[in-house]
Amino acid sequence: MEESDRIRVRWLDIVPARHNGMEMFLVRDPEGITDKSLLVSREALFLVSLMDGTMSPRDMQAAYMRASGELIMSDRIASMVEALDAHFLLENDRYRDRVRTLKAEYEAAPCRSACLAGSGYPGDEAGLRAFMKNLTSRAEGGRQVKDGAQADGVRAIIAPHIDYARGMEVYRLAYGALPKEGKTLFVIFGTCHKAAPKLWHIALRDVATPLGIVPGPGTVGRLIREDALLGAYIDEWPHRNEHSIELQLPVIQYLLGGERFEVLSILTGSLHAFMEDGMDPAGGEAADLAGRLKEILKAHDGPCVFVAGADLAHIGAQFGDPPPLDRATLDASRRKDEKLLKPVAAADGPGFFEMVRQEGDRRRICGLAPIYFLLSMLDSCRGEVVGYDQWTDGASSVSFAGVVFSSIRR
């Protein structure tokens, strides 16, 4: 390694862990170029944090000395760099070559494969059908909206994207209202958990799950490809190993049985640029995308249902909050969620966004963008919160809700 080398790590997930009673950290690749994690000490993690593309190994030695008062040997730095490089965690030619290879393989495949089959849920058809029967067995249907308005068909559903085991009851309640009509187009917005260069990443390809092929959008897909605005947002690659949309698909497949349907998948980037500069996302790029999609969806010959795969608050040690995560903290977060869900149920996207902005998004509402865009697609609708839960392991917590929206007429 040359002293002139400037080492840059990629965007990484860092998760606190314990190993043999010691405080450690899991370094994970959110892009999924590798599915292996590195277990490192706090001191090694600090060393990784110095690899920002501005420092040579000698610079790192000096920075480490200033911070800790201890000398770190150059061979230890080299060993850390080699471990990161072996896992494709550095921004370098080796990583870029690997990405090019994976992208070529992905684009050559006839459809997108389900990345969680066999890990997040059973990988065989019989096992998955049995699992889905259990997940949906107590689902409720036939709800009506309140205040004297008459339900006129379910238009949208907000469901979790946390794993089925932790979110089972809320999945069950949200999808209990799923309309079981043929020729339905499901427009599914999901959180993109990796670095997302655009506000939308549209996928049009079919998806294979253990329950069969989920067709991509036919006529609507063709119009999106031909559209000057939306065509520029087609990007299949971020969907390769993203779970927020995938977890919705087996549920829909199972509940619709043999009814034909299509899916338009849209992974959303971050809305935090709007939050930081005080701009209203109801104008500009966000509004243009939603408005153009509304126009194109008019060409679909059949019903259209919007879905958001979206969780709510992420708090606690895993997400960088100081301890403790006690009952009082969880109760306070629950009350904030209940307040936040009021503009959601009113289909008030700007009100929902503004409430998150006023809070400074300190609780990391990771469903902010997919929920906002789902609400932006709805007219004359009202929602009902049908389920809510908080998962916690005592140190961290994720909350999530199920909301069902129906058209209303007086």
N, C-alpha and C positions, 0 to 999 in steps of 0.2 A: 504494500500500500504506500503510495507516495504521500509525502507530507502536504503536498499541494491539493490533495483530494478534499473536496467539500462534500460531506456525507449528509444526505437528506432522507429521513424516514418518511414513509407515506402516512396518510391519515389512518390512525389506529384506534381500536377500542381498547380501553384499559379498565379492567375489572378487578376490584380488591378480592383477595382470596387468602386462605390460610393453608399452610402446608407444614405438617409435623409441628403444629402449634405456633408457627412463625408467620408474621405478616408478609404476604407476598402479593404479586400482581400478575394477572393473566393479560398478556399482550395478544390481541386478536386482530384478524384482518376482516374488516367489515365488508370489503369488496368480494371476499370469497375466492381470491386467487389461490389461497391455501386454506385448508380447513384445520390446520394444526395451529396450536397456540404455544406461546412461550411463557414459562413461569419464571418471573424475575423478582429480585429483591428491590426494596425501595432505592438503594444506592444505584443498582443497575438501571432502574427506571429513570433516575435523574440523569444518568449518562445518556440514555436514549433521548431524553428531552433536549439535550444539547445538539443533537443531530438534525439541525434545522436548515442545512445547506450553506451555512455561513462559516462553519468551523472545520479546520483540519484536526487530525488527531492530537497534534501538539496544542492547538487552541483548547481542545476539550480537557487536556491535562491541566492547563492553567485555570480554566473555569472551575473544574472539579476541586482543585486545590483552594481556590478562593472561597468556595462554598462550604467545604468540609474541613479544611485544614489538613487534609491528607493527600498524599501523592498516589495517583492511580497509575499503574504501570502501562506502558504502551501495548504490551501483549494482551492485557485484559481488554483494552479498547478494541484491539484487532479481533479478539475472540467474540466480542459482542457484535461487531460489524459483520463478521462471518456468519453468526447465527441468524441475524436479521436478513442477511442476503440469501441464506439458504431457504428461508421461508418467503422470499419475494416481498419483503417488507421495506425495501429501500427503493427510492426513486432513482432507477438506473437503467442501463440498457438491458440487463438480464430480466428485470421486471417487465419492461416494455415488450421485449421479445416474447415473453410468456403470455402477455395479454393478447398480442397479435395472433399467436397460435390458438388460444382459447376462443377468441372472437371468430376466427375462421372456422373452427369446428362447430361453434354455436350457430353461425349463419348457414352452414351446410346441412344442419339437421332439419328434417322435415317439419318439426314442430318443437315447441318449448317443452322440456321435460319438467315434471314436478320435482323441485329440489328437496322437498321434505318427505317424500314418499319413502317409507322404511325407517324414518327417524322421527319426524314430527307426528306421523300417523302411520297406520299399517300400509305396507307397500304392495299387498296383494288385494285383488278385488273382493274376495270373500271376507277377508279380515277387515277391510275398510267398510264394507257394507254393514257388518256386524257392529263396528265401532260407531258408524253414523246412526244406526238404529238406536243405539243407546244414547247418543248425544241428543237426538231429536225426539225421543220417545215421549217426553212430557211437554213438548212445545205447544204453545197455545196459539190459536188463530181467531179470526173474526172480530178483531177489536174495532171499536168506533172512536173517533175523536170526540173531544168534549165540547161543552158550551153550546150544545144544540146544533152544531154543524153536522152535516150528514157525510159519513165516509163514502167516498166515490172511487174506491180502488187505491191500493197501496202504490205510492209513487217512489218511495225511497226507504232505505234501511241503513242505519248506522250499527255496525257490529264490531266486536273487538278484533284485534289481530294478535293478541297474546295467544300462546299455545292453547290447544283445546283442553288440556288437563286443568289448567288454571282458570280458563274462561268459559268452561262448558255450560254453566247455567245461563250466562248472559247470551252466548251463542244461541242456545235453545230458545230463549224468549224472543230474541230479535228475529230469528228466522221462522218462528212460529207464524208470522204474518206473511211469509213469502207467497206472492201470487203464483199460482200453478197454471199459467196460461202458456200455450204454445207460441212459438215465434217471438218470444220475449227477447229483447236486447238488454243485457245487464251492462251498464256503464259503471265500472268499479274504480273508484279512486282509492289509492293506498299510499301510505307513507313510504318514502324511499329512505332507507336507513343507512345508505352509503352517501358519499359525496355526490351531490346532484348538481350538475352544471346548469340545468334548465329548470324552469318552473313546472313544466310537464314533460314526462317521458312516456310517449304513447306506444303501446305494443298492439300489433294487429295479427300476430301469428296465432295459430291454433295451439292449444296446450294439452298435453297428455297427462292424465292422472290414472291411478289404478282403476277408476270407474269408467275410463274411456276418454275419447277426444272431446275437448271443449272447443267448439268452432270460434274462430275470430269473427269480427264483424264483416259481413258481405258487402252489401251496397254502401253502408256507412264507411267501411274501411276503404273502399275504392275512392269515395269522395274525399276522405281525409288525405289520402295519398296525392290526390290531384289539387288539393287546396293549397294556395300560396302560403297561408299562415300556418295551419295545423300540420301540413306536410313537413315543415321544418322541425317539428317537435316529435317526429317518429324516432324512437330510440329504443330498440329492443334489448340492448345489452344490460341496462340496469335491472331488468326483470329476471335475469338469469337465475339468481339465487335470493330473490326478495320474497319474504313470507307474507307481507301484509295483504296482498291480493290473493296469493295462492291459497291461503287458508279459507277463503270464502268459496272456492270452486267446488271442492268435494261436497260441501253442505248443499249447495245449489243443485249439483248433479243428482245427489241422492233424493232430495225432496221433489225435484221435478220428474224423477223417474225417466220415462221415455219421451217426455215432451222435448221438442227441439228448441234450443235457445242459442244465442250468440253472446259473446263477451267482448267488450271493448275495455282494455286495461290501461289505466293512466296512473303512473307513479308520480307523485307530486314532490317538487323540491321545496325549499324553505321560503316562508313568507317573512322571515326575520328582517330582511332589508326594509320592508315596509314598517315594521315595528320600530326599528332603530331611527329611521328618519322622519317618522310621524306621518308618512303618506297613507292615503286611503287605498287599500287594494281593490276597492270597487271601481277604480279607474285604471287606465293604462293596460299593461300587458295582461294582468289577471282577468280583467273585464273583457278584453278582446278575445282571449282564449275561450272563456265561458260563452260569450255571445256567439262566436262563430260555431262552436260545437252545437249549441241549441239549434242554429239554422240547419246544420247538416243532419241532425237527428230527425228532422221532419221528413226525411226521405225514407226512414225505416218503416217497412210495412208490417206493423205489429206493435204491441205495447213496449214501453221502455221503462225500466226500473233502475234507479240510481242506488249504488251501494258505496259506503265508505268503510274500509277496513281501518279502524282508528282507535287507538287507546288514548287515555287522558293523561293524568299526572304521573310523573316518574320522579320519585323522591327517595332520599336515603343515601347510604354509603356508596352503593353501586353507581350512583349518578353524581357523586362529588359533594353531597351534603354532609355536614358534621353530625356526629351522634349527639343525642340519642334519637331514634325513631320510636317514640313512645306512643301510647294510646291517645294522648292529648294532641300530638302532631297529626296522627292519622285522622282523628275526628275533625280537626280544623281543615285538613285537606278535603275530607268528604263534604264538609259544608261549602267549601269553595267550589267543588265540583257541582253540587246541587244548584248553586247560584249560576254557574257557567252553563248548565244545561237548560236554563230558562230561555235565553235567546235562541239556543239550538232548537228547542221544541217549537218555538215561534217561527222557525225558518228565517231567522234574522242573522244573516251572515255577517254584516258589518257590526252589529251589536255583539255577536260572539267574539269577533276578532278584537274589538275595542276592549272587551272585558279582559281578554288574555293580555293585551298590551298594557292595560292599567296595572295588572299584576306583575308586569315585567317578565312574564313567562318564567317566573322563578321555579315553577313546578314542572316545567318542561312538558307541555302538552304536545306530545308527539303526533297526535292526530289533528293538529291545528289546520294544516293545509288541506288534507282530504275532506275534513268536515266543512271547512269554509267553501271549498269548491262544490261539494254536494249541495250545500244550501244555496249557492249562487245559481244552480240549475233549476230550482224549484219556484213555481208560481202558484199562488192560491193553495198553499198546503199548510198543514199543521201537524206537528209531531207529538207523539206520546212516548215518554221515557218508560220502557217496559222492563228494564233491568239495570242493575248497577252493582259493582263489586269492587273491592280493593284486595289485591293479592299482597301479602307481605311474608317475608321470612324473618321478621324481627329487626332487620337492619335496613332493608330497602322495601319499596312498595311501588306497584303499578296499579292504577285504577282504570276502569273501563265501563262503558255503558252500552245498552241497546236502545235505539230509538227508531220508531216506525212512523213514517209520514204518509198521510193520506190526502188526496185532493178533497176539497170541501166545497160545498155549495149551500147557500142559505135557502 
